[in-house]
Amino acid sequence: MERIFFFLLGFGLMVVGFTYIITYLNLLSFGYSFVEYLLFISKRLECYFALIGFIITSIIILTDRRDYHGLYL
């Protein structure tokens, strides 16, 4: 049950983070260069949610499941 919780938590964080990253793509239409865009999103906390969520989800998917006797993801 905890694997499902952490999987959904990581997936939710990725959705939130990538939503902000895609939303901030509008800065390119306001005249920001791509390098300025990357510097901007690297300073925003909510964009780090995508990275944290990806790490959590990857750990949950790639960990050994032989010790777990319940539902597999």
C-alpha positions as CSV (number, residue, x, y, z in Angstrom):
1,M,0.0,0.0,0.0
2,E,2.9,2.4,0.7
3,R,4.3,1.7,-2.8
4,I,1.0,2.9,-4.3
5,F,1.0,6.0,-2.1
6,F,4.5,7.0,-3.0
7,F,3.9,6.2,-6.7
8,L,0.9,8.5,-6.7
9,L,2.7,11.1,-4.7
10,G,5.6,11.2,-7.2
11,F,3.2,11.2,-10.1
12,G,1.3,14.1,-8.7
13,L,4.4,16.1,-8.0
14,M,5.5,15.5,-11.6
15,V,2.2,16.7,-12.9
16,V,2.3,19.9,-10.9
17,G,6.0,20.5,-11.8
18,F,5.6,20.0,-15.5
19,T,2.4,22.0,-15.5
20,Y,4.3,25.0,-14.2
21,I,7.2,24.3,-16.6
22,I,4.8,24.3,-19.6
23,T,3.0,27.3,-18.3
24,Y,6.3,29.3,-18.0
25,L,6.9,28.5,-21.7
26,N,4.7,31.6,-22.3
27,L,7.7,33.6,-21.3
28,L,9.3,32.8,-24.7
29,S,6.5,34.7,-26.4
30,F,7.3,37.7,-24.3
31,G,10.8,38.0,-25.6
32,Y,12.8,35.8,-23.2
33,S,15.5,33.7,-24.8
34,F,15.6,30.0,-24.2
35,V,18.6,30.4,-21.9
36,E,16.8,33.0,-19.9
37,Y,13.8,30.7,-19.7
38,L,16.0,27.9,-18.3
39,L,17.5,30.2,-15.8
40,F,14.1,31.4,-14.7
41,I,12.6,27.9,-14.2
42,S,15.8,26.8,-12.4
43,K,15.0,29.4,-9.7
44,R,11.4,28.5,-9.2
45,L,10.6,26.0,-6.4
46,E,7.4,24.6,-8.1
47,C,9.5,23.5,-11.1
48,Y,11.6,21.3,-8.8
49,F,8.5,19.3,-8.0
50,A,8.8,17.7,-11.5
51,L,12.4,16.5,-10.6
52,I,11.4,15.3,-7.1
53,G,8.4,13.5,-8.5
54,F,10.4,11.8,-11.2
55,I,13.0,10.6,-8.6
56,I,10.3,9.3,-6.3
57,T,8.5,7.5,-9.1
58,S,11.7,6.1,-10.5
59,I,12.8,4.7,-7.1
60,I,9.4,3.1,-6.5
61,I,9.3,1.5,-10.0
62,L,12.9,0.3,-10.0
63,T,13.3,-1.0,-6.4
64,D,13.2,-4.7,-5.8
65,R,9.7,-6.0,-5.3
66,R,10.6,-9.6,-4.1
67,D,10.3,-8.6,-0.5
68,Y,6.8,-7.2,-1.0
69,H,4.0,-9.7,-0.8
70,G,1.1,-7.5,-1.9
71,L,-0.1,-5.7,-5.0
72,Y,2.6,-5.0,-7.6
73,L,2.6,-1.8,-9.5
